[in-house]
Amino acid sequence: MTAFPSGARRIDPAPHRMASNRRPAFVVRREDLEYELISSLNHNPHDEGTVHRLVDRQLLGDPDCEFLTGVYRMEPGMKHPLHLHADSAEFYYVLSGTALFTVEGEQFEAGQGTAMYIPAGAAHAIETGTADTMELLYSFSTPDLSGIGTKWL
């Protein structure tokens, strides 16, 4: 049986659609999740901010989980240092605030409603200004943090 996050609601497949490969779905609310320091997940003490992991293999306890996604929050003056993911593409969607993004050497400010696709191997970084908290939705094409191949530059 899959171990769902505390406060999550499990949704089992409908009996008439039951197949041997169907797994339960789940619903979780962000307010039921604790923020985690991003530095504790990626083992880089210079990486700043917190995350709500929403879906990933470790969180769900599901070895067949297809992707990894969550919400990343950076307070004013924080940095997500230059790095790349050798084995996974990444997607960002800015939910609130603004930040300075660097992707493959190009810098640009992005705010609410901006989406970014960052292919595997593309160097990227984020820095918040002194006045704005920024939150973004992130997703990786690889469902396990240990499999994204992060390299700090």
Phi, psi and omega in degrees: 000139180286138178266107181272159180300151176303133180086355180281150177255123180276137177235106181280151178301145178298139183306321181287349177250005185299127175226157184298335183261004180278132177247161178291153172266175174208159177234132178223147178255137181306321183295346177272356183253145174277143170289145176240142174293130180297327180296332179283338179273324184251003174059033174242108183294347180269354179274131187241149177120177181230158180227151164251107175285124182260317180217126169191169184301315182293316182298315182275340185067027184245106182294347180257011178304136188271340183204178181229130178211155179188187179242129180250130181240129176235127177280169179306139176079013181264159180230140169247096192301160180302130182199175173217163176242105186294332189244013182205139169281158179226150179235135174239143169222115184286120181273321181202157179077186177223160177204163174267120180253144172238124176227118180051043176085349178266128179255142178202150176271138179224143180229193184313132178091000180271131177247145179223135171253126181240105183293159176307136178089354181274125179288138181207159181204163177221143175218129177270152177285189183274352185239350191241129167274138182236136173234140176221152171273132177236153176210143177245150177282352177249131188278003186228123180307325181288351182253007183272347174069049180291132175232121180277135185251000000 
